[in-house]
Each structure stands twice: as C-alpha cells, then as structure tokens.
C-alpha cells in the first residue's frame, strides 16, 4: 500500500488533523498615541508585554508567534503556565512559533498564539473574537496550519489560534506534581487570559469571546465548558467532532488499538506516570527526586512516552469531575453552545486502516465488531448489517460513527440544552475533503475533519493520493463554505447562528424539538433532521455513559 502514497505525505499530521518584510516604524510617543485603527493599518499593536509588528495582508493583518506564556522548560516543564516576560522596543510577529513537541519536533519553548484581524476599523470598534483549539487527539497538531483569512474577512471577526502542550508534555502526571494531567488545558486557559487582557488592541471585544475547536480541540473546548478555572474566560463555545462524552471501543481509532476515552481519574494518570518515570530512569527516590530527574531529561526522552498520555485527568483543580458527569449534573458554564459532527466521521479511520495495511473487509467485519462490542455484538450487527451498507468498511464506519461521535455529541447536547441555548449540526457533504486522505477505491463521504477545509484554508491538506496535490473546493463547496462561515460567525457575534441564512437553525432542546441542521452542498440540501433517531442513539446511549 505504501507505494500508492506520495512521499511528501506526513503521517503524524493525519489526525489532526494544519512573511512579508518587517515594516520599519517608529515607537515614538506620538506614534503610540494613534488610534487602534491606525496602528492596525500599519500592523503595529501594543500588548501588555510590549509592541508587536505584524504582517499587513491587504485588508487583514496577521500576527504570528505571539508568546502568551513563559517557556515551559527546565523547572517549568510539567508545571502550570507562567506569565511571559515583557520586552522593550518592537518585536516582529511575522513568523510562526515552534510546534509543541510531537513526532520529530522537540522544542518545548512553544507557548505561542497567532492573531488575524481586519485592518481598517473605526475607532472604538470591538469585533467578536474566535479562539481556535486545534485537533490532533491531544497528541499532535498546531494552529500554524490553519489560515482563517476567509473566516475573518467574511465574518468580520478577530481570530486567535493557540499552540498548547500535547501528549506527555501536556498531560503527564505523577504523585506530588501540582497540575498533573492537565497542563495542556491550563495552557489554553492562559491563552484565554492573554486574550482577555490584550485582544482589544487588535480590535477584538474581550467580553465577546467564542472558544471553538475540532476533534481533540472539540474535546478541549468541552473540557473548558466544565472547568471552574475557565469561568468568564469565554462567552460562547463551538464543539466540533469531539465532546465530553466521546469514547471508543477496540479497533475504533485504529485496528488493534484498545478501547479508551480522553478523560481518566488522576489516580490512573499518576500510576502511569510512576511506570513511565521508571522506564525513563527516574523511578528511584522520593516524589520530588523523581520529578527533578524527569525535568532534567532531554525532550526526546520525554517524547518517547507521548503515546502513554493522550487523555486529561479529572479529580483535579482544572477538572474536578469527569466532564461527562459534569454535563449530566448541570455543572457547566452558562454560555450558548454550538455542537456537531460529520455524518461519516469514522470513514477517516477506515481509510487510515486501509492506508496502513490493515483494511476492514467483508471477511473481517463480523470479527472486528465482535471484538469491539462483545456481548452487544449481535445487536450491533443486526442494526448495521453488511449487506445494507454494501461493504465491510462502510458498515464498520457507520457503526463507529454513531457510537464514537454522533451519539456522544447528541447526548452532550441534551444535557447542555437543559440550561444553555444549544444548536446542533450534522455536516453531510457526500464528497468531503478532510485531512485524512482516501484512495479512489473508498468513498470519503463526510469523514472526520471534512468540515475544516470549508472553514479554513489548510497548509497540510487535503491531499489527492493519486497525484499528491491538494484538493480544491468545488463551486458548491465554496457556496457551502460561505454559508457555514456565516453561521459560525453569527453565532460568535450574538450566540445565535441565525441571520439571513436559510433554513432557520432551531435550538436543540432536551424537551421538545431535537432538530439538527444538516449542512450539505446545494441550497436544497440544507434542512433539519432528527439525527438522534437516524444515528440510533437510543440503542447506543447505554454504551456511551461511562
């Protein structure tokens, strides 16, 4: 299978899923006294830490690699993020910051963010702010691959993309270590505090912040909705293809990979930390001695344990409860919510299985379902018979889409809608172009991440495996992209996605209407549906609840 792939394909970026010259400016008192609009016109802003020079790009201005926290190195490895230092003079913000350690990247000085904003603003204008948390399963990913220019330009918003610690660097835990298991989520909160303090300099409204993310970023967004430490740091949330209730059976995220979820008790994280410390040669002595030893190791050694820490810990100050339980008990922030999923999420995983030489076939479908669902396998097979879906990969994808993505999102929407105005969508482009590539022998459908190329322009995909080139949006996808950006930015502006777009997107209610907006190319395909029934969520709910 490998000889079908372009050599440029970078596999560790599959889940998660992507300068102009510095303008010479004076920092004299007269220049600093100019309005926010005039400074943005020239790409200059004054933050709490110092002056930044960005990149003027037509009617937009971009600021890249803005430090929002001190480097988490040395004594600050495995520690809550600290305030960044101030600087004198003008600092260039025209280059992305380093990617937090993942794959072959090992630079821990990575707590940076990127801002894109409209350039010409009337004095006193304050635009909605949209803070993006990238996907990648809490293991990989970076905001640097997401170009939000269309979102900013059409929606007239300020966009912020956040780099945060992932894998072992973000979610390691061991007894005696304050903040165990939640450093990545604490980074996100530090970025939100930076936004609250600084975003007005970029024309943004610090009191109108929408937190949004996809996949691991959706999980992160949902976690912040239930985190007491995130109180008043954002006013709306958009949760895409990753929720508080997401979990999966064996084989669902990769053939032969075990069942799991993104959250576990602190005691289990700490037990894993003890075992990891021993493997890394830091198993002896007191808790303090082990932590000191771990902080002295090269980044490459810590990165070798990255696959062990791909979940966040609850029973912690950041997450006092399992986020699923917090939603069920009403212990979440009272903010408007948009939440959704793609109709064929798990086709991305099926494609990954094919591309890595472990395809799902008509012959192994029954065995895989049996190993995934045990005593419930017969009931699953009766609802997802191979003959109804045409082939084993499609039947497997439908079952796991409903079990892992659609029904957890709808279950969380039911709980959120008890107190919050909640809107639910299903992205249903039959020819989706997500970050996971597909061979011509498999239909992509609306697979995991396939809504992203409509909201953003992505540096790392999507890729056509037949020629190694990026896949462009079709004319009908371009039209859907404008509709979706309209819904997303209207929601950011007011907490309601409805403006002049049709059809009207009704709120999702625990008692009453459970209508979900279907987003598909072609104006005649925008409609509402009862997704709870079409994804068989009455059947799956028992397996979803932890």
C-alpha positions as CSV (number, residue, x, y, z in Angstrom):
1,X,0.0,0.0,0.0
2,X,2.9,2.4,0.8
3,X,3.9,2.6,-2.9
4,X,0.5,4.3,-3.6
5,X,1.3,7.2,-1.4
6,X,3.1,10.5,-2.3
7,X,6.4,10.6,-0.5
8,X,5.6,14.1,0.9
9,X,2.7,12.7,3.0
10,X,3.4,13.4,6.7
11,X,1.6,10.7,8.6
12,X,1.7,12.1,12.1
13,X,-0.4,15.0,10.9
14,X,-3.3,12.8,9.7
15,X,-5.4,13.4,12.9
16,X,-5.2,16.5,13.4
17,X,-5.9,17.0,12.0
18,X,-2.8,22.2,9.5
19,X,6.4,36.7,5.7
20,X,6.2,39.8,4.4
21,X,9.2,42.0,5.4
22,X,9.0,43.8,8.7
23,X,7.9,47.4,8.1
24,X,10.2,50.0,9.7
25,X,8.2,52.0,12.3
26,X,9.0,54.5,15.0
27,X,8.0,53.8,18.6
28,X,7.8,57.4,19.5
29,X,5.2,58.7,21.9
30,X,3.3,60.3,19.0
31,X,3.1,57.0,17.1
32,X,1.8,55.2,20.2
33,X,-0.9,57.8,20.8
34,X,-2.6,56.9,17.5
35,X,-5.8,55.0,17.4
36,X,-6.2,51.2,17.4
37,X,-7.3,51.5,13.7
38,X,-4.3,53.5,12.6
39,X,-1.9,51.1,14.3
40,X,-3.6,48.0,12.8
41,X,-3.4,49.7,9.4
42,X,0.3,49.6,9.8
43,X,0.4,46.2,11.6
44,X,1.5,47.6,14.9
45,X,-0.1,46.8,18.3
46,X,0.8,47.4,21.9
47,X,0.2,44.4,24.2
48,X,0.7,44.1,27.9
49,X,4.2,42.6,27.2
50,X,5.3,45.1,24.6
51,X,4.9,46.3,21.0
52,X,4.3,43.8,18.1
53,X,4.8,44.3,14.4
54,X,2.6,42.0,12.3
55,X,2.1,41.3,8.6
56,X,-0.2,43.6,6.6
57,X,-2.1,41.4,4.1
58,X,-4.5,43.6,2.0
59,X,-7.5,44.3,4.2
60,X,-6.2,42.0,7.0
61,X,-3.3,41.9,9.4
62,X,-1.7,38.8,10.8
63,X,0.4,38.4,13.9
64,X,2.3,35.1,14.3
65,X,4.3,33.6,17.1
66,X,3.0,35.8,20.0
67,X,4.3,34.5,23.3
68,X,1.4,34.1,25.8
69,X,3.3,32.3,28.5
70,X,6.8,31.8,29.7
71,X,8.8,28.9,28.1
72,X,7.7,25.7,29.8
73,X,11.3,24.4,30.1
74,X,13.6,23.4,33.0
75,X,11.8,23.9,36.3
76,X,8.6,24.9,34.3
77,X,8.4,21.5,32.5
78,X,5.3,19.7,33.9
79,X,4.2,23.0,35.6
80,X,1.3,25.4,35.1
81,X,2.0,28.1,32.5
82,X,3.6,31.3,33.9
83,X,3.2,34.9,32.6
84,X,5.6,35.9,29.8
85,X,8.3,38.4,30.2
86,X,7.9,42.0,28.9
87,X,10.2,43.4,26.3
88,X,11.5,46.7,25.0
89,X,11.1,48.1,21.5
90,X,9.2,46.4,18.7
91,X,9.1,42.7,18.4
92,X,8.5,41.1,15.0
93,X,5.4,38.9,14.8
94,X,5.9,37.6,11.3
95,X,7.0,34.0,11.9
96,X,5.1,31.2,13.5
97,X,6.3,29.9,16.8
98,X,7.7,26.4,17.2
99,X,5.3,23.5,17.3
100,X,5.0,21.8,20.7
101,X,6.9,18.5,20.9
102,X,5.4,15.8,18.7
103,X,6.7,13.5,16.0
104,X,10.2,14.7,15.3
105,X,9.7,18.2,16.8
106,X,11.2,18.6,20.3
107,X,11.2,22.3,21.0
108,X,9.4,22.8,24.3
109,X,9.5,26.6,24.1
110,X,6.2,26.6,22.2
111,X,3.5,28.5,24.1
112,X,2.7,31.0,21.3
113,X,-0.5,32.1,19.5
114,X,-1.5,33.7,16.2
115,X,-3.9,36.5,15.6
116,X,-5.6,37.6,12.4
117,X,-7.8,40.7,12.3
118,X,-9.5,43.1,9.9
119,X,-7.1,46.0,9.3
120,X,-9.3,49.1,8.8
121,X,-11.6,49.6,11.9
122,X,-13.5,52.6,13.1
123,X,-12.2,54.0,16.3
124,X,-13.8,52.2,19.2
125,X,-14.9,49.2,17.2
126,X,-14.8,45.9,19.1
127,X,-15.3,42.7,17.0
128,X,-16.2,39.2,18.1
129,X,-13.2,37.1,19.0
130,X,-12.9,33.4,17.9
131,X,-10.2,31.4,19.8
132,X,-9.3,28.2,18.0
133,X,-8.1,25.0,19.6
134,X,-6.6,22.6,17.0
135,X,-7.3,18.9,16.7
136,X,-4.9,16.0,16.9
137,X,-6.3,13.9,19.7
138,X,-4.4,15.8,22.5
139,X,-1.3,14.2,20.9
140,X,-0.3,16.2,17.9
141,X,-1.4,19.3,16.0
142,X,-0.7,23.0,15.7
143,X,-2.6,26.2,14.9
144,X,0.0,27.2,12.4
145,X,-1.6,25.2,9.6
146,X,-5.0,27.0,9.9
147,X,-5.4,30.1,7.7
148,X,-8.5,31.8,8.9
149,X,-8.4,34.7,6.4
150,X,-11.8,33.8,4.8
151,X,-13.4,33.5,8.3
152,X,-12.0,36.8,9.4
153,X,-12.8,38.7,6.2
154,X,-16.3,37.4,5.7
155,X,-17.4,37.2,9.3
156,X,-15.6,40.4,10.4
157,X,-14.1,38.8,13.5
158,X,-10.8,38.5,15.2
159,X,-9.2,35.0,15.1
160,X,-6.8,33.6,17.6
161,X,-5.1,30.2,17.1
162,X,-3.5,28.7,20.2
163,X,-0.4,26.4,20.5
164,X,-0.7,24.3,23.7
165,X,1.3,21.4,25.1
166,X,0.1,17.9,24.0
167,X,0.9,14.2,24.7
168,X,3.3,13.6,27.6
169,X,4.3,17.3,27.8
170,X,0.7,18.4,28.2
171,X,-0.9,15.6,30.1
172,X,1.8,13.8,32.1
173,X,1.0,13.2,35.8
174,X,2.8,11.7,38.8
175,X,2.2,11.9,42.6
176,X,3.5,15.1,44.1
177,X,3.3,17.1,40.8
178,X,0.9,20.1,41.0
179,X,-1.3,20.3,37.9
180,X,-0.8,16.7,37.0
181,X,-2.6,15.5,33.9
182,X,-4.0,18.9,32.8
183,X,-1.0,21.2,31.7
184,X,-2.3,21.4,28.1
185,X,-5.8,22.6,29.3
186,X,-4.1,25.1,31.7
187,X,-2.2,26.4,28.6
188,X,-5.5,27.0,26.9
189,X,-6.8,28.9,29.9
190,X,-3.6,31.0,30.0
191,X,-4.1,31.9,26.3
192,X,-7.7,32.9,27.1
193,X,-6.5,35.2,29.9
194,X,-4.0,36.7,27.4
195,X,-6.9,37.3,25.0
196,X,-8.9,39.0,27.8
197,X,-6.0,41.3,28.6
198,X,-4.8,42.1,25.1
199,X,-7.3,41.5,22.3
200,X,-8.8,45.0,22.4
201,X,-5.5,46.2,20.9
202,X,-6.3,44.0,17.8
203,X,-9.9,45.4,17.5
204,X,-11.4,42.5,19.4
205,X,-14.0,42.5,22.2
206,X,-12.6,40.9,25.3
207,X,-16.2,40.3,26.6
208,X,-17.3,38.5,23.4
209,X,-15.0,35.5,23.0
210,X,-16.0,32.3,21.3
211,X,-13.9,29.2,22.1
212,X,-14.0,26.6,19.4
213,X,-12.2,23.5,18.3
214,X,-12.4,20.3,16.3
215,X,-11.6,16.7,17.3
216,X,-9.1,17.0,20.2
217,X,-9.8,20.7,20.1
218,X,-13.5,19.9,20.4
219,X,-12.7,17.7,23.4
220,X,-10.6,20.6,24.8
221,X,-13.5,23.1,24.3
222,X,-16.0,20.9,26.0
223,X,-13.5,20.4,28.9
224,X,-13.2,24.2,29.3
225,X,-17.0,24.5,29.4
226,X,-17.0,22.4,32.6
227,X,-13.7,23.7,34.1
228,X,-14.2,26.1,37.0
229,X,-10.8,27.6,36.1
230,X,-12.2,28.8,32.8
231,X,-15.1,30.8,34.3
232,X,-15.7,34.1,32.5
233,X,-12.9,33.5,30.0
234,X,-15.3,33.0,27.1
235,X,-18.9,33.7,26.3
236,X,-19.7,31.1,23.7
237,X,-18.4,27.7,22.6
238,X,-18.4,25.7,19.4
239,X,-17.6,21.9,19.8
240,X,-16.8,20.1,16.6
241,X,-16.4,16.3,16.3
242,X,-15.1,15.8,19.8
243,X,-17.1,16.1,23.1
244,X,-17.0,15.5,26.8
245,X,-18.7,12.1,26.3
246,X,-16.5,10.8,23.4
247,X,-15.1,7.3,24.0
248,X,-14.4,4.4,21.7
249,X,-14.4,0.6,21.6
250,X,-11.5,-1.6,20.5
251,X,-10.4,-1.0,16.8
252,X,-12.4,2.3,16.5
253,X,-9.5,4.7,16.4
254,X,-7.1,2.1,14.7
255,X,-7.2,-1.6,14.1
256,X,-5.9,-3.5,17.2
257,X,-5.9,-0.3,19.3
258,X,-7.7,-0.7,22.6
259,X,-10.9,1.0,23.9
260,X,-10.5,4.3,25.6
261,X,-11.6,7.9,26.1
262,X,-10.0,11.4,26.5
263,X,-10.5,11.5,30.3
264,X,-9.5,9.4,33.2
265,X,-9.1,9.7,37.0
266,X,-6.0,11.4,38.3
267,X,-5.1,8.2,40.2
268,X,-4.8,6.3,36.9
269,X,-2.7,9.1,35.3
270,X,-0.4,9.1,38.3
271,X,0.0,5.3,38.2
272,X,1.0,5.6,34.5
273,X,3.4,8.4,35.5
274,X,5.2,6.2,38.0
275,X,5.6,3.5,35.4
276,X,6.8,6.0,32.8
277,X,9.3,7.5,35.2
278,X,10.8,4.1,35.9
279,X,11.2,3.4,32.1
280,X,12.9,6.7,31.7
281,X,15.4,6.0,34.5
282,X,13.7,8.3,37.1
283,X,12.0,5.7,39.2
284,X,14.1,5.9,42.4
285,X,13.8,8.2,45.4
286,X,11.1,10.5,46.7
287,X,8.4,12.1,44.6
288,X,10.4,15.3,44.5
289,X,13.5,13.4,43.3
290,X,11.6,11.7,40.5
291,X,10.1,15.0,39.3
292,X,13.5,16.7,39.4
293,X,15.0,13.8,37.4
294,X,12.2,14.0,34.8
295,X,12.8,17.7,34.4
296,X,16.4,17.2,33.5
297,X,15.8,14.6,30.8
298,X,16.2,15.6,27.1
299,X,12.9,16.4,25.3
300,X,13.4,13.4,23.0
301,X,13.2,11.0,26.0
302,X,10.0,12.6,27.4
303,X,8.6,12.4,23.8
304,X,9.1,8.6,23.8
305,X,6.3,8.4,26.3
306,X,3.9,10.6,24.2
307,X,1.6,7.8,23.4
308,X,1.1,7.0,27.1
309,X,-0.5,10.3,27.9
310,X,-3.3,11.1,25.4
311,X,-6.0,12.0,27.9
312,X,-6.6,14.5,30.6
313,X,-7.0,13.8,34.3
314,X,-10.1,14.6,36.3
315,X,-10.4,14.8,40.1
316,X,-8.1,17.8,39.7
317,X,-8.5,21.6,40.2
318,X,-8.8,22.0,36.4
319,X,-11.4,19.2,36.1
320,X,-13.0,18.4,39.4
321,X,-15.4,15.9,37.8
322,X,-15.3,13.6,34.8
323,X,-16.6,16.1,32.2
324,X,-19.4,13.8,31.1
325,X,-20.6,13.6,34.7
326,X,-20.3,17.4,35.0
327,X,-22.5,17.9,32.0
328,X,-25.1,15.4,33.3
329,X,-25.3,17.2,36.6
330,X,-25.5,20.7,35.2
331,X,-22.1,21.8,36.4
332,X,-21.0,23.7,33.4
333,X,-20.7,27.4,32.3
334,X,-23.9,29.0,31.2
335,X,-22.9,30.0,27.7
336,X,-24.5,29.5,24.3
337,X,-23.3,26.3,22.6
338,X,-23.0,25.1,19.0
339,X,-22.1,21.4,18.8
340,X,-21.9,19.0,15.9
341,X,-20.3,16.1,14.0
342,X,-19.8,14.9,10.4
343,X,-22.2,12.3,9.1
344,X,-19.4,9.7,8.2
345,X,-16.8,10.5,10.8
346,X,-15.3,7.0,11.0
347,X,-14.7,6.7,7.3
348,X,-11.5,8.6,8.1
349,X,-10.4,5.8,10.5
350,X,-11.4,3.2,7.9
351,X,-9.2,4.9,5.3
352,X,-6.4,5.1,7.8
353,X,-6.7,1.3,8.3
354,X,-6.6,0.7,4.6
355,X,-3.6,3.0,4.1
356,X,-1.6,1.3,6.9
357,X,-2.2,-2.2,5.6
358,X,-5.0,-3.3,8.0
359,X,-8.1,-2.9,5.9
360,X,-11.6,-3.5,7.1
361,X,-13.2,-6.1,4.7
362,X,-16.3,-8.1,4.2
363,X,-14.4,-11.0,5.6
364,X,-13.2,-9.5,8.9
365,X,-16.1,-7.2,9.6
366,X,-18.0,-9.6,11.9
367,X,-14.9,-10.4,13.8
368,X,-14.0,-6.8,14.4
369,X,-17.5,-5.9,15.6
370,X,-17.4,-9.0,17.9
371,X,-14.1,-7.9,19.4
372,X,-15.2,-4.3,19.8
373,X,-18.7,-4.9,21.3
374,X,-18.5,-8.2,23.0
375,X,-22.0,-9.3,24.3
376,X,-23.6,-6.5,22.3
377,X,-22.0,-7.5,19.0
378,X,-25.1,-9.4,17.8
379,X,-27.3,-6.3,18.4
380,X,-24.8,-4.1,16.6
381,X,-24.7,-6.5,13.6
382,X,-28.5,-6.6,13.4
383,X,-28.6,-2.8,13.1
384,X,-25.6,-2.5,10.8
385,X,-25.8,-5.5,8.5
386,X,-23.0,-5.7,5.9
387,X,-25.5,-6.0,3.1
388,X,-27.3,-2.8,3.9
389,X,-24.1,-0.7,3.6
390,X,-22.5,-2.5,0.7
391,X,-19.2,-3.5,2.2
392,X,-17.5,-4.1,5.5
393,X,-15.6,-0.8,5.7
394,X,-18.8,1.2,5.2
395,X,-20.8,-0.9,7.7
396,X,-18.0,-0.6,10.3
397,X,-17.7,3.1,9.7
398,X,-21.4,3.7,10.2
399,X,-21.5,1.8,13.5
400,X,-18.4,3.5,14.9
401,X,-19.5,7.0,13.7
402,X,-22.7,6.6,15.7
403,X,-21.0,5.0,18.7
404,X,-18.0,7.3,18.9
405,X,-19.1,10.6,17.5
406,X,-22.7,11.3,16.6
407,X,-24.5,9.9,19.7
408,X,-21.9,11.2,22.3
409,X,-22.4,14.7,20.7
410,X,-26.2,14.4,20.8
411,X,-26.1,13.0,24.4
412,X,-24.0,16.0,25.5
413,X,-26.3,18.4,23.6
414,X,-29.3,17.0,25.5
415,X,-27.5,17.8,28.8
416,X,-26.2,21.2,27.7
417,X,-29.6,22.3,26.4
418,X,-31.1,21.9,29.9
419,X,-29.5,25.3,30.8
420,X,-27.8,26.7,27.7
421,X,-29.2,27.8,24.3
422,X,-27.8,25.0,22.2
423,X,-27.6,24.5,18.4
424,X,-26.6,21.1,16.8
425,X,-25.4,20.5,13.2
426,X,-24.5,17.5,11.1
427,X,-22.0,18.1,8.3
428,X,-23.1,15.9,5.4
429,X,-21.1,16.6,2.3
430,X,-21.0,13.3,0.4
431,X,-17.7,14.3,-1.2
432,X,-16.0,15.7,1.8
433,X,-12.3,16.6,1.6
434,X,-10.9,16.1,5.1
435,X,-7.4,15.9,6.4
436,X,-7.2,12.1,6.2
437,X,-6.6,11.1,2.5
438,X,-8.6,8.5,0.6
439,X,-7.7,6.1,-2.2
440,X,-10.1,6.1,-5.2
441,X,-11.4,2.7,-4.0
442,X,-13.0,4.2,-0.9
443,X,-15.6,7.0,-0.8
444,X,-14.7,9.8,1.6
445,X,-18.3,10.8,2.4
446,X,-18.4,13.4,5.2
447,X,-15.5,11.9,7.1
448,X,-13.8,13.2,10.3
449,X,-12.3,16.7,9.7
450,X,-14.1,17.2,6.4
451,X,-15.8,20.4,7.6
452,X,-12.4,22.1,8.2
453,X,-11.4,22.9,4.6
454,X,-14.7,24.9,4.4
455,X,-14.0,27.0,7.4
456,X,-10.2,27.4,6.9
457,X,-7.5,27.2,4.2
458,X,-5.2,24.4,5.4
459,X,-1.5,24.3,4.8
460,X,-1.3,20.5,5.2
461,X,-4.1,19.2,3.1
462,X,-6.4,17.8,1.9
463,X,-4.4,15.6,-0.4
464,X,-5.3,13.7,-3.6
465,X,-3.4,10.4,-3.2
466,X,-3.4,9.8,-7.0
467,X,-1.1,12.8,-7.6
468,X,0.0,14.2,-4.2
469,X,-1.7,17.5,-4.9
470,X,-4.1,19.5,-2.7
471,X,-7.8,19.0,-3.4
472,X,-9.6,22.3,-4.2
473,X,-13.1,23.1,-3.0
474,X,-15.7,22.7,-5.8
475,X,-18.1,25.6,-6.6
476,X,-20.9,24.0,-4.5
477,X,-18.4,23.5,-1.6
478,X,-17.4,27.1,-1.9
479,X,-21.0,28.1,-1.5
480,X,-21.5,25.9,1.5
481,X,-18.3,27.3,3.0
482,X,-19.7,30.8,2.9
483,X,-22.9,29.6,4.5
484,X,-21.1,27.8,7.3
485,X,-18.8,30.8,7.9
486,X,-21.9,32.9,8.2
487,X,-23.5,30.5,10.7
488,X,-20.3,30.2,12.7
489,X,-19.5,34.0,12.9
490,X,-23.2,35.0,13.5
491,X,-23.1,32.6,16.5
492,X,-19.8,34.3,17.6
493,X,-21.4,37.7,17.3
494,X,-24.7,37.1,19.2
495,X,-24.9,33.5,20.5
496,X,-27.4,32.7,17.7
497,X,-26.3,31.4,14.3
498,X,-29.4,32.7,12.5
499,X,-29.3,35.9,10.5
500,X,-30.4,36.0,6.8
501,X,-29.4,32.4,6.2
502,X,-32.0,29.7,5.4
503,X,-33.2,27.4,6.7
504,X,-33.6,28.8,10.2
505,X,-31.5,26.8,12.6
506,X,-33.8,25.9,15.5
507,X,-32.4,25.5,19.0
508,X,-32.0,21.9,20.2
509,X,-34.0,21.2,23.3
510,X,-34.0,18.3,25.8
511,X,-37.8,18.5,26.0
512,X,-39.2,19.5,22.7
513,X,-37.5,19.9,19.3
514,X,-34.4,17.8,18.8
515,X,-33.9,19.1,15.3
516,X,-30.4,19.2,13.9
517,X,-29.3,21.3,11.0
518,X,-27.9,19.3,8.1
519,X,-25.0,21.1,6.3
520,X,-24.5,19.8,2.7
521,X,-23.6,21.3,-0.7
522,X,-26.6,22.7,-2.6
523,X,-29.1,25.1,-1.2
524,X,-31.8,22.4,-1.5
525,X,-29.9,20.1,0.8
526,X,-29.8,22.5,3.8
527,X,-32.5,21.1,6.1
528,X,-33.2,19.9,9.6
529,X,-33.5,16.3,10.7
530,X,-33.9,14.1,13.8
531,X,-30.3,12.9,14.0
532,X,-30.9,11.2,17.3
533,X,-33.1,8.7,15.6
534,X,-31.2,8.4,12.3
535,X,-28.0,7.6,14.2
536,X,-29.8,5.1,16.5
537,X,-28.8,6.9,19.7
538,X,-31.5,5.2,21.8
539,X,-29.5,2.0,21.2
540,X,-26.1,3.5,21.8
541,X,-26.8,5.6,24.9
542,X,-26.2,2.8,27.4
543,X,-22.7,2.2,25.9
544,X,-21.9,5.9,25.8
545,X,-22.4,6.7,29.5
546,X,-19.3,5.9,31.5
